[in-house]
């Protein structure tokens, strides 16, 4: 059963996660990312307040949950890549955030591709006062398989070249985020 406490917990979990990622990023590179992380935390806070207290639309909550599901892993990958580029590779002011934003950019591009190829058929069916949801069949299994094969072929050369366990974890996080987009986004965008 979906209670009010669970609703508020789900809404505020996204803000706490964003705040935690902001603090982690500030611990890695405080001078470079202070303003973007402060803006991201403030925007997320305003979105959570709107969703929790100012709106009764389910679409606001659904978009917040979709954003939470699709951005949590890429944001952790951003923090990890900031640690690799700024701390280990000693990159400067613009290069470190630009390279670190690659997981976020890849996820955004994958989401835009999934959004562009979404089905026009609705998975909701209204019967009287009830709405039934039909889970669509997984028609993109060849896409997920091709994506997995292509990305996994990049894993070994990355491990061999950089010889870093953080690079392996970063690659796995990017793969997870792209897999999440390929499985969650087409179902949620119908």
N, C-alpha and C positions, 0 to 999 in steps of 0.2 A: 504494500500500500504506500502511495506517495503522500507523505505528510508535509506539513509546513516546515518542520525542522530539516527534513531531507532536502526540500526545495532550497532553503537558505544555505544549507551546507554545500550544495552543488553550485549555487551562484557564487558564494564567497570563496570557494576553493579555487576558482579560476583567478581571482584577484590575489589571493595569497600565493599561488604558484607564480604569478607574474612578478609579485613583489620579491619572492625568494630568488627568482632568476635574476632580477635587477640587482639585488644585493650581491649575489654570486658574481655577476659580471662586473660590478663595481669593485669587488675584491680582486679581480684579475687585472682590470685596466681602468682605474678610477678617473683619469683625466680625459680619456677618449670618449667614454660612453655615458657620462653622467647625465647630460641633457636628454639624449634619446631614451634612456632607461627611466628617467623621471617622468618624461612625457608619456611613455608606454604605461607606467604604473598609474598615472593620473587618469588617462583615457580609459583604462580597464576599470578603475574604481568608479568612474562616472557611468560606464556601461553597466556595471554590476548594480549600482544604485538604481539606475533606470529600470533594469530588469527586475530587481527585487521589490522596489517600493513604488515606482511611478508608472508602471505599465502592467496591464493585466493580459497582454497579448502573449499567447504561447509562442508565437514566432520569434519574439525577442529572446525568450529562454532557449528555444531550439537553436537559434543562431549563436548564442553564447556557448552552448554545449558543443556545437559543431566546431566553433573556433577553439574551444578548449581541447577537444579531441585531436584536432589537426595541427595545433601549434605547440603543444607541450613538448613533444620530442624534438622538433626543429629548434626550439628555444634552448633546450639543454645542449643540443649540438652546437648552437651558436656560442654558448658559454665555453664549451670544451674546445672549440676551434679558436676562440679568443685566447684561451690558455696556451694552446699550441703556437699560435702565430705571435702573440704579444710577449709571452714569457719565455718559451723555448727558442723560437726562431728570432726573437728580438726585432720584430718588424716595427716600423714606425706608425705614426698617427693615422694615415689614411689607408695604408696597405692592410693592416691587421683587421679593422672592421670590414673592409671590402671583401677580403678573403673569408672572413668569419661569417659573412652574410650569405655565403653560397648555399648552405642548407636551407635557409629561409627562402631564398630566391628559387631554388629547385622545387621546394614544396609549393610555393605560390604558382610557379609555372605548371606543375602537375595538376594543381587544383583548377587553374584556368582551363587546362586541356580537358579535364573531367567535366567542368561546368559547360564547356562548349559542346561536348558530345553527350550531354545528358538526354535521357529519354523524354519524349513529349507526353508519354502516357503517365497518368497519375496512379500512384500505388494506394490511394485512399478511396474507399467506397463508402458512401453515405447510405445507411439503411435506417430510416426512421430517425431516431434520436441518437443512434450510435454511429461511430465511424470505425470501419474495419480497415486494417492495414494489411495489404498483401505484400509479402516480401518477394521482390523480383528474383528471378533466377540469375545466377552469376554468369552473365553473358560475356564478361571480359576476362575469362580465365586465360586466354592466349595472351592478352595484354599483360596480366600479372606474371605469367610464366616468362614472357619475353623480357619484362622489366627485371625480374629476379635473375634471369640468366645473364643479362647484360651487366647489371650492377655487380653480381657476384664475380664476373670475370675481371672486374676492376679491383677486387679486394686483394687478391694475392700480390699483384704488382705494387699496390700501395703499402702492404705490410713489408714486402721485400725492400722497397726503396727507403722507407722512413724508419723501419725497425723500432717503431714506437707503439706501445700498447694503447696510448691515447688516440693514435690515428686509427687503430682497429676499432675502438669503441665509437669514434666519430663516424667511420664508414658504416658501422652497424646501425647507428642512430639515423643516418641519412636513409639507409635502406628501409628501416622501420617506418620513417615518416612518409616515404614514397609509397610503401605498401598500405599504410593507413589511408592515404589519399585515394589510392586505387580501389580500396574496398569500401570505405565509409562514404566518400563524397558522392559516388553515383547513386547510392541508395538514399542519401539525405537530400539530394537535389531534385528529386522527382516531384 
